[in-house]
Amino acid sequence: MRIFLICSLMLLLFKGYGQEDAWVYFKDKPEAGYYLENPLLMLSQKALDRRSKQGILLDEKDVPISQSYIDNVRITTGIEIKAKSKWLNALHINGSVSAIGSLIDLSFVESVQFADKSLNKSSKRARDQKNKFDVKANYDYGSSFNQINMLGGDYLHEKDFTGKGMTIAVMDAGFPNVDTFTAFQKIRDNGQLLGGYNFVNRNENVFTGYDHGTAVLSVMAGYVDGQLIGTAPEADYYLFITEDSTQETPLEESLWVEAAEKADSLGVDVINTSLGYYTFDDPRYNYTYADMNGNSAFITRGADIAFSRGMILVNAAGNEGTNAWHYIIAPADGFNVLSVGAVDALENVTGFSSYGPSYDGRVKPDVLAKGGGTTILNSSGIVSTGNGTSFASPVICGLVACLWQAYPTKTNAEIVQMIRESADRYHNPTDHEGYGLPDFKIGYEALLAGSDVQEPGIRIYPNPFDEDILVVADKDEGPLHVTVMDALGKKLILKLLKGEDRSVNCRILSPGIYMLNIQSEQGSTSFKIIKR
């Protein structure tokens, strides 16, 4: 009995004084006005140019967290700051339950959320999920031909769309020997390796850690003539270490979001993430299938904001297909994340590939690519093969960059949707295949056929607008059916304009960018509109 009591006391002490992971969210950004008037203090010119091309306005999510808020949290006894996110206006912290809980008393703190969800159940500190805040390429692909040709990627390469001018960020666990292997000599010599950061060790050494990232990068950037050609051999690359291969903790989610924010500030176009989360070393932090709803996991919410900044997010669906879990893992559940399942050389879905749907019933995975027997570079620098949705994701990611290179004026949402629509099961998706194998040749030709085609004779003004939009027709078009949609295609306003009524009340819309479609008897036309 004495031994039992001692053990029980030790468990209580451990529970009371153990270190917990949590996020602290702030109410506002007091310096927002100054930063928004001086955008180069937040983002590079390349990032601003990418936003401008897509009509994406700056907002408070771009503004850094208040340094005074950070300093006040830092001096709190027993609190260690591990990561930060300007997008979510939050810090990832570590400390005792009591120390973390005390932060809610700070006047500028909106809420606190523990990674251990059981600590949030009866606490008003739980996070509100709606926080306001001209020589044609002629490659000898070797064994990599199958994974590229399967998706029509060689068609893009033949048209000289090889990723040139596009920037890809790779989030992974390490990139050892990228600075020495001959397969990466081409991107080194051509200045395509732009840099990176090790968020795990907080230094600039990315040529270390687990070699998983090296293999992933080789699928996009590798160049061994006659053996391996990457899907985007002429793209530029940033390498970010966000995954700690020695442990599995919620901190890795926060490091990923921090890296995504860095990628945004650098003007990155596409992010590849061959990582995912649903279980942790401490089972208290585990996610459930119900959390795979696109709006629960911290990393998924960060990915959604990354998309709203104008980037495309490509993510491995997961390798849980034969496990009891078997579903996609975060952030592949994201509304705007292009999640990728795996097929083999014969285009059959692999057993290990995680499948959908998301908990809220959306099609997942989005698309498929070769992840069974993918041609990669192994840890010795030799061309080999590997298995996993980790390798299917960069096949897609590189080709996404090539397609966007071909149509630089298209938005990230338009590119992603066209990739989905080009897939062979788009009209008949399944839980295992999602929308199926995309065809980038079809996507390219469809975008070409539909580029900038609008019905003449109809105009709108003002744009940008504050409250109402006036629709003007050069001739009598008859009744006009007006639909206002958000970036995801959700219909927000429907109105039938007849006679002299030509005004559309848009006062319910929040400031942002929307699509306005007008359908008449003669045809339809669409406009990008901006609510101030």
C-alpha positions in Angstrom: 0.0 0.0 0.0 2.8 2.4 0.9 4.5 1.8 -2.5 1.1 2.4 -4.2 0.6 5.7 -2.4 4.1 6.9 -3.2 3.6 6.0 -6.9 0.3 7.8 -6.9 1.8 10.8 -5.3 4.6 10.8 -7.9 2.0 10.6 -10.7 0.1 13.6 -9.3 3.3 15.6 -9.0 4.3 14.8 -12.5 0.8 15.8 -13.7 1.0 19.0 -11.8 4.5 20.0 -12.7 5.0 18.4 -16.1 5.7 20.5 -19.1 2.9 21.0 -21.5 2.7 22.3 -25.1 0.2 25.0 -25.8 -0.7 27.9 -28.1 -1.4 31.4 -26.8 -3.4 33.6 -29.1 -3.4 37.4 -29.1 -6.4 39.8 -29.5 -4.9 42.2 -32.0 -1.9 43.6 -33.8 -1.4 47.2 -32.5 1.2 48.0 -35.1 -0.9 46.8 -38.1 -1.4 50.2 -39.6 2.3 51.0 -39.8 3.2 47.7 -41.3 0.4 47.8 -43.9 1.6 51.2 -45.0 5.2 49.8 -45.3 4.7 46.3 -46.8 8.4 45.7 -47.6 8.9 45.5 -43.9 6.8 42.3 -44.0 7.3 40.7 -47.4 9.8 40.7 -50.2 9.1 42.4 -53.5 8.7 39.0 -55.1 6.0 38.1 -52.6 4.2 41.4 -53.2 4.4 40.8 -57.0 2.9 37.4 -56.6 0.0 38.8 -54.5 -0.5 41.6 -57.1 -0.8 39.2 -60.0 -3.6 37.4 -58.2 -5.3 40.4 -56.8 -4.6 39.4 -53.2 -4.7 42.3 -50.8 -2.5 42.6 -47.7 -4.3 42.3 -44.4 -3.5 41.9 -40.7 -2.4 38.3 -41.1 0.7 39.6 -42.9 1.6 41.8 -40.0 4.2 40.4 -37.5 3.1 39.6 -33.9 3.6 42.5 -31.6 7.1 42.3 -30.1 5.8 43.7 -26.8 3.4 40.8 -26.6 6.1 38.3 -27.3 8.4 40.0 -24.7 5.7 39.9 -22.0 5.1 36.2 -22.6 8.8 35.5 -22.6 9.4 37.0 -19.1 6.6 34.9 -17.6 8.2 32.5 -15.2 8.2 28.9 -16.4 7.2 29.7 -20.0 9.4 28.9 -23.0 8.6 30.2 -26.5 9.1 27.5 -29.1 7.6 29.0 -32.3 5.4 31.7 -33.5 2.8 32.4 -36.2 1.8 35.8 -37.5 -1.0 34.3 -39.6 -2.7 32.8 -36.5 -1.4 35.6 -34.2 -0.1 33.0 -31.8 2.9 31.7 -30.0 3.7 28.0 -29.4 4.8 27.8 -25.8 6.0 25.1 -23.3 5.5 25.2 -19.6 3.6 24.1 -16.6 -0.2 24.0 -16.7 -0.4 26.7 -14.1 2.1 29.0 -15.8 0.4 28.6 -19.2 -3.0 29.1 -17.6 -1.9 32.4 -16.0 -1.3 33.9 -19.4 -5.1 34.3 -19.9 -4.9 37.1 -17.4 -2.8 39.3 -19.7 -5.0 42.0 -21.2 -3.8 41.3 -24.8 -4.3 37.6 -24.7 -7.4 36.3 -26.5 -7.2 32.7 -25.5 -5.0 29.7 -24.6 -5.2 26.2 -26.1 -3.4 23.2 -24.7 -2.1 20.6 -27.1 -3.5 18.1 -24.6 -7.2 18.6 -25.4 -8.3 17.2 -22.1 -7.0 20.3 -20.4 -9.3 22.4 -22.6 -12.5 20.6 -22.0 -13.8 22.7 -19.2 -11.8 25.8 -19.8 -13.0 29.1 -21.3 -9.4 29.4 -22.5 -10.0 27.0 -25.4 -9.2 28.4 -28.8 -12.0 29.8 -30.9 -11.5 28.2 -34.3 -12.5 31.4 -36.1 -9.6 33.5 -34.9 -9.7 36.8 -36.9 -6.8 36.7 -37.7 13.1 28.8 -76.7 15.0 25.6 -77.0 12.6 22.8 -76.2 13.4 20.6 -73.2 14.6 17.2 -74.4 15.2 15.0 -71.3 16.4 11.5 -71.1 14.3 10.5 -68.1 15.4 7.0 -67.6 13.3 5.2 -65.1 11.7 8.4 -63.9 9.8 8.6 -67.2 6.9 6.5 -65.9 6.1 8.8 -63.0 6.2 11.9 -65.2 4.5 10.5 -68.3 1.7 9.0 -66.3 0.5 12.5 -65.6 1.4 14.1 -68.9 4.3 16.0 -67.3 6.6 15.3 -70.2 4.2 17.3 -72.4 4.8 20.4 -70.3 8.5 19.8 -70.4 8.4 19.5 -74.2 6.8 22.9 -74.3 9.6 24.3 -72.1 7.6 24.6 -68.9 10.1 23.1 -66.5 9.4 25.3 -63.5 11.8 28.1 -64.5 11.0 31.3 -62.6 8.8 29.4 -60.1 9.9 29.0 -56.4 9.2 25.9 -54.4 9.6 25.5 -50.7 10.2 21.9 -49.3 9.2 21.2 -45.7 10.9 18.1 -44.3 13.1 16.4 -41.7 16.5 17.1 -43.3 18.4 17.5 -46.5 21.8 15.9 -45.9 24.2 15.8 -48.9 22.1 18.1 -51.1 25.2 20.3 -51.0 27.4 17.5 -52.3 25.5 14.9 -54.3 26.0 15.2 -58.1 22.3 14.8 -58.7 21.9 18.3 -57.3 24.9 19.9 -58.9 22.8 21.4 -61.6 20.5 23.4 -59.2 23.6 24.4 -57.2 25.6 25.6 -60.2 22.6 27.5 -61.7 21.8 29.3 -58.4 18.4 27.5 -58.1 19.1 26.6 -54.4 18.1 29.8 -52.8 18.6 28.9 -49.2 16.6 27.7 -46.3 16.4 27.4 -42.5 16.5 24.7 -39.8 13.5 25.5 -37.6 14.2 22.5 -35.4 17.7 23.6 -34.4 17.2 27.3 -35.0 20.2 27.6 -37.4 20.8 27.8 -41.1 22.3 24.3 -41.5 19.7 22.4 -43.6 22.2 19.9 -45.0 21.7 17.7 -42.0 19.1 15.6 -40.3 17.0 12.7 -41.7 17.6 12.1 -45.5 13.9 11.8 -46.2 13.9 15.4 -47.5 16.9 14.7 -49.8 14.9 11.9 -51.5 11.8 14.1 -51.7 13.7 17.0 -53.3 15.3 14.6 -55.8 11.8 13.8 -57.3 11.4 17.5 -58.2 15.0 18.8 -58.6 17.2 15.8 -59.2 19.1 15.6 -62.5 21.0 12.4 -63.5 20.9 12.2 -67.2 19.4 8.9 -68.4 18.3 7.9 -64.9 16.4 10.6 -63.0 14.9 13.9 -64.1 12.9 15.9 -61.6 9.4 17.1 -62.3 10.5 20.8 -62.0 14.2 20.7 -62.9 14.5 24.4 -63.5 12.5 25.7 -60.5 14.1 27.6 -57.6 14.1 25.9 -54.2 14.1 26.8 -50.5 14.7 24.0 -48.0 13.1 24.2 -44.5 13.5 21.6 -41.7 10.3 21.6 -39.6 10.2 17.9 -38.7 12.2 16.5 -35.7 12.8 12.9 -36.7 13.8 12.0 -33.1 10.3 12.6 -31.7 6.7 13.4 -32.6 5.3 16.5 -30.9 2.8 19.2 -31.6 5.7 21.7 -31.8 6.4 20.4 -35.3 3.0 21.7 -36.4 4.0 25.2 -35.2 7.4 25.0 -36.8 5.7 24.1 -40.1 3.4 27.2 -39.9 6.4 29.4 -39.0 8.2 28.0 -42.1 5.1 28.6 -44.3 5.1 32.2 -43.1 8.7 32.5 -44.0 8.0 31.0 -47.4 5.3 33.5 -48.0 7.6 36.4 -47.1 10.2 35.1 -49.6 7.7 35.0 -52.5 7.4 31.2 -52.7 4.8 29.9 -55.1 4.3 26.3 -54.2 5.0 24.4 -50.9 5.6 20.6 -50.8 5.0 18.8 -47.6 5.7 15.1 -47.4 4.8 15.0 -43.7 1.6 14.6 -41.7 0.3 14.3 -38.2 -2.3 12.5 -36.2 -0.5 10.6 -33.4 2.2 11.9 -31.1 4.7 10.4 -28.6 2.3 11.6 -25.9 -1.1 10.1 -26.8 -2.9 12.9 -25.0 -2.1 15.1 -28.0 -3.4 12.6 -30.6 -5.9 13.8 -33.2 -9.1 11.8 -33.9 -10.7 11.3 -37.2 -13.2 14.0 -36.2 -10.3 16.4 -36.2 -9.7 15.7 -39.9 -12.3 18.3 -40.8 -10.1 21.0 -42.3 -10.4 23.3 -39.4 -9.1 21.6 -36.2 -5.4 20.8 -36.5 -3.1 23.7 -36.0 -1.0 22.9 -39.1 -4.1 22.5 -41.2 -5.4 25.9 -40.2 -2.0 27.4 -41.0 -2.1 25.7 -44.4 -5.4 27.3 -45.2 -4.0 30.7 -44.4 -1.0 29.9 -46.6 -3.4 29.3 -49.5 -5.1 32.6 -48.8 -1.8 34.3 -49.2 -1.6 33.1 -52.8 0.5 29.9 -52.5 -0.4 26.4 -53.6 0.0 23.7 -50.9 0.8 20.1 -52.0 0.8 17.5 -49.3 1.2 13.7 -49.0 -2.1 12.1 -48.1 -0.4 9.7 -45.6 0.7 6.1 -45.5 -2.0 4.8 -43.2 -4.0 2.8 -45.7 -3.3 -0.6 -44.0 -3.6 0.7 -40.5 -6.6 0.9 -38.2 -6.7 4.7 -38.8 -6.4 4.4 -42.6 -7.5 8.0 -43.2 -5.7 11.1 -44.5 -3.6 13.0 -41.9 -3.2 16.7 -41.2 -2.7 18.9 -43.1 -3.9 16.8 -46.0 -7.4 17.3 -44.7 -7.3 21.1 -45.5 -9.9 22.6 -47.7 -7.3 24.2 -49.9 -4.6 21.6 -49.6 -3.9 19.5 -52.7 -3.5 16.1 -51.0 -1.8 13.3 -53.0 -2.4 9.6 -52.7 -0.1 6.9 -54.3 -0.3 4.5 -57.2 2.2 2.0 -58.6 3.7 1.8 -62.0 0.5 0.2 -63.4 -1.6 3.0 -62.0 -3.2 0.9 -59.2 -3.7 2.5 -55.9 -1.2 1.2 -53.3 -2.4 -0.5 -50.2 -0.5 1.9 -47.9 -2.0 5.1 -49.4 -4.3 6.9 -46.9 -7.9 7.4 -48.1 -10.8 9.6 -47.4 -13.1 11.2 -47.1 -12.4 14.0 -44.7 -14.5 13.9 -41.6 -16.9 16.5 -43.0 -17.3 14.4 -46.2 -15.0 16.2 -48.7 -13.2 14.2 -51.4 -9.8 13.2 -50.2 -7.2 12.5 -51.4 -7.5 15.1 -54.1 -5.4 13.4 -56.7 -3.0 10.5 -57.2 0.6 10.1 -58.5 3.2 7.4 -58.5 4.3 6.6 -54.9 4.9 2.9 -55.3 8.3 2.4 -56.8 9.0 6.1 -57.4 12.4 6.9 -58.9 14.3 8.8 -56.2 17.9 9.4 -55.0 18.8 7.2 -52.0 20.9 8.0 -49.0 24.1 7.1 -50.9 23.4 9.4 -53.8 22.4 6.5 -56.0 19.3 6.5 -58.2 16.9 4.0 -56.7 13.2 3.6 -55.9 11.1 4.4 -52.8 7.6 3.9 -51.6 5.2 6.3 -49.9 2.8 9.2 -50.6 5.9 11.2 -49.5 7.2 10.6 -53.1 3.8 11.0 -54.8 3.5 14.5 -53.5 6.6 16.0 -55.1 5.7 14.4 -58.4 2.6 16.5 -58.3 4.2 19.5 -56.7 6.9 19.9 -59.5 4.3 19.7 -62.2 2.0 22.2 -60.4 4.9 24.6 -60.7 5.3 23.9 -64.4 1.6 24.4 -65.1 1.6 27.6 -63.2 4.7 28.8 -65.1 2.6 28.3 -68.3 -0.2 30.5 -66.9 1.3 33.0 -64.5 -1.8 35.2 -64.4 -4.0 32.4 -63.1 -4.7 32.3 -59.4 -3.7 29.5 -57.1 -7.3 28.5 -56.8 -7.7 28.3 -60.6 -4.6 26.2 -61.0 -5.6 23.8 -58.3 -9.2 23.4 -59.5 -8.0 22.8 -63.1 -5.7 20.0 -61.8 -8.6 18.4 -60.1 -10.9 18.7 -63.1 -8.2 17.1 -65.4 -8.2 14.0 -63.3 -9.6 10.7 -64.7 -12.2 10.2 -61.9 -13.3 13.8 -61.5 -16.9 13.0 -62.2 -16.8 9.7 -60.2 -14.4 10.1 -57.2 -13.8 7.4 -54.7 -12.5 7.3 -51.1 -9.3 5.5 -52.2 -8.6 7.3 -55.5 -10.1 10.8 -54.8 -10.4 12.5 -58.2 -7.8 10.1 -59.6 -4.8 10.7 -61.8 -4.5 14.3 -63.2 -3.5 14.9 -66.8 -1.4 18.0 -67.0 -1.7 18.0 -70.8 -5.5 18.3 -70.5 -5.1 20.9 -67.8 -2.7 22.9 -70.0 -5.0 22.8 -73.0 -8.2 23.5 -71.0 -6.6 26.6 -69.5 -5.4 27.7 -73.0 -8.9 27.3 -74.4 -10.5 29.2 -71.5 -8.0 32.0 -71.1 -9.6 35.3 -70.5 -12.8 34.5 -72.4 -15.6 36.9 -71.3 -18.9 37.8 -72.6 -18.7 41.4 -74.1 -21.1 44.1 -73.4 -21.5 43.9 -69.6 -19.6 46.1 -67.2 -19.6 46.5 -63.4 -18.7 49.4 -61.2 -17.2 50.5 -58.9 -14.5 47.9 -58.4 -13.1 47.9 -55.7 -16.4 48.7 -54.0 -17.7 49.5 -50.5 -21.4 48.4 -50.4 -23.2 47.9 -53.8 -22.2 47.0 -57.3 -23.9 48.4 -60.4 -24.2 46.1 -63.4 -24.4 47.9 -66.8 -25.2 46.3 -70.2 -24.5 47.9 -73.5 -27.7 46.5 -74.9 -30.8 44.8 -73.5 -29.5 41.4 -72.3 -32.8 40.5 -70.7 -32.8 39.1 -67.1 -29.4 38.8 -65.5 -28.6 36.1 -63.0 -25.9 37.3 -60.7 -23.9 35.0 -58.4 -21.2 36.2 -56.0 -18.8 33.4 -54.8 -15.8 33.2 -52.5 -12.4 31.7 -53.6 -13.6 28.2 -52.9 -16.7 28.6 -55.1 -19.2 28.9 -52.3 -22.2 30.9 -53.4 -22.7 33.9 -51.1 -25.1 36.1 -53.0 -27.7 35.2 -55.6 -29.8 37.8 -57.4 -32.0 38.1 -60.4 -31.7 41.6 -62.1 -34.8 42.6 -64.2 -35.9 45.9 -65.7 -34.3 48.9 -64.2 -33.0 47.0 -61.2 -29.2 46.8 -61.8 -27.8 47.1 -58.3 -26.4 44.2 -56.3 -26.3 44.7 -52.5 -22.9 43.2 -51.3 -23.0 44.7 -47.8 -22.9 41.3 -46.1 -19.5 40.5 -47.6 -16.4 40.9 -45.5 -13.4 42.8 -47.0 -11.7 40.6 -49.5 -11.7 39.2 -53.1 -14.7 37.5 -54.7 -15.9 36.3 -58.0 -19.0 37.7 -59.6 -20.7 35.7 -62.4 -23.4 37.2 -64.6 -25.5 34.8 -66.7 -27.6 36.2 -69.5 -29.5 34.8 -72.4 -26.5 35.5 -74.6 -23.9 33.8 -72.3 -22.0 34.4 -69.1 -19.1 36.5 -67.9 -17.1 36.6 -64.7 -15.4 39.4 -62.8 -12.9 39.4 -59.9 -14.3 42.0 -57.4 -12.7 43.5 -54.3 -14.7 44.5 -51.2 -12.8 47.3 -49.4 
